[in-house]
Amino acid sequence: MPWPLYLALKQLFPSGRRLPFFTIISIMGVGLGVALMLVSTSVMGGFGHQIKTMIIDTQGEVQIRGRSPMEATAAVESAIAGVPAVAASSPYAQGVVMLEYGHRPAFPVIQGFDLARIRQVIPLNRYMTAGSLDDLDDDSVILSSLLAGSLGVNVGDKLDLYTPLMLERMKRNEVLLPREVRVAGIFRIGHQQLDSSTVLCSLRLMQDLYGLRQMVHGYNVRLKPGADPDAAVAALNRVLPPVARALTWFEANADFQAVLSFERNMIFFLLTFIVVVAAFSITSSLLVTVVRKTREIGLLGAMGGRARSVAACFCFQGLFIGVGGTVAGLGLGFLLLHYRNAAVHFIASFTMGQDVFEKFYQFSNLPAYTETKDVVIIVVFSVIASTLAGLIPAWRAAKLKPVEALRSE
Amino acid sequence: MSNPATVLRASGLRKNYPSGDRVLEVLSGVDLTVAAGESVSIRGESGSGKSTLLNILAGLDRPDAGELFWADEAAHQLSLGDLTARRGRFLGMVFQSYYLIPELDAFANVLMGARVIGGVGAAERARTAALLKRVGLAERGHHLPSQLSGGERQRVAVARALMNRPHVILADEPTGNLDERTGDSIVELLLGVCAEEKAALVLVTHNPAHAKKTARQLLLRDGRFAATL
């Protein structure tokens, strides 16, 4: 082992002695920065990943949207099915309705699906908490959990449903009779917005409520495993009529994704400063070490040690602190991620409470999704920053002349 | 060209230091020849230039004028980098303040002498063990400097200086921080191991008794050797 490497290791981790305070503090500084970067990027990645899963589970990987209600003709459907990447598709129609139960109104979004095909595209069964998708017919609806809770309804209860079409009839002084529907089931996705204001029904009921006849608003499309959504969308847009346009799940939610991505990058950027501050503290501590060990540096020169080797010794110390801090930070970060929900629930119980957390932060649990690319960026950044932190002390040490260093008091 | 039996030769060494508006002449033409295996002591008052001379002889400092030969090599013509590269093999140094590395135990401190100039293998480890035994610290190899007395630390420093089988040992007041009895033992040790290793010894000391133990005694006064005692 080259002596600068050997001496750097011995100075940071002396055998038979406790770890020097400088080593502990420096490694902790880098470690905390790395842990915070890992936790924040993983949690933000978790939000993104959960939202992606939720969008794909509720819309499919690709959504075909009509610029206006479009005929669900056999020609359109065979054009969609003819794209090799498409595994299944299901038409949908959506709008807003008013629900009333026991004089309690609600104004949810209602989505109508083709009951015979929807399961091939959207795994709704996975989210059912009461009732069954099999019980859904043209006279029933499935409610999201928070909506059902706010109305106080259970499976089997009957609701009154009003649509915007009824306003036209009101204007003509016709008697306004709501559509009575039965609650066939309750679902919970885990996203506050969807869980608080969504109603699912059959496509025929939706077409009836909105007077769409045989028309639909679009199609949800499930792709074959491993298919590229962008390529699939390009292929679909080549065969679709001009009135319809295919979008990937990402494009369909581009604004939201852009905000999420921006927040994630900003948080990462801000947290890099923790590592930068830690790197400055390493520089400061190593400079003190250079001053404290001036005569030892002189001795190494007197023993035949070259200036560049002395400099390398301090660079190695920065490197080892970086590596040690990064390893400790990754360990701490993954530990925090493992216990994140317990920690959040504990904090929430002392502050705003779990319900408020779910209400304002959309999710019942704190999601986390760690991408290998993020870990690589964090590791490379922290190790490079720590190594660079050793450069100034190394340069100072290399500049010391042995004769002056030995003479110093 | 130096005599083959000469390991260290300096002639006409001059060294000045600026002191305010004046120039302080520390060495004003020092001549010195040290033969292989010879022991030489240099005495002088504080500020007489003993340490400056030793630093120049070690190649740590440059003379303003004069020549310095390490065996047959004209050291005064070498760059500081080349001097550093050759120093570790040519000479060993012992200082008043020991300068042991506090994070390394006695064994590792001695072995450091070999590490700095090259690799460390079984031969170097065996020599380290032998040197520690020779200086009476065979059982103290795994003790840190903080666990050793002043005399023991200086013994470790002596072993370290001898690690690379140098031609010359330069000792700069090695007993300055020790009590008289311990100092005597260190000087005896230095003379003994240098004789065994056939290394020349240049001993800078204030102590006349220690100086008298060397084969030749020099007195540095007004920047040059006043006499051979």
Interface residues (C-beta under 8 A of the other chain):
Chain A: W3 Y6 L7 K10 Q11 P14 S15 G16 R17 R295 E296 G298 L299 L300 G301 A302 M303 G304 G305 R306 A307 S309 K401 P402 V403 L406 R407
Chain B: S51 N55 A58 L60 D61 G81 T84 A85 R86 R87 G88 R89 M93 F95 S97 Y99 I101 E103 L104 D105 A108 M112 G113 R115 V116 I117 H142 L144 R160
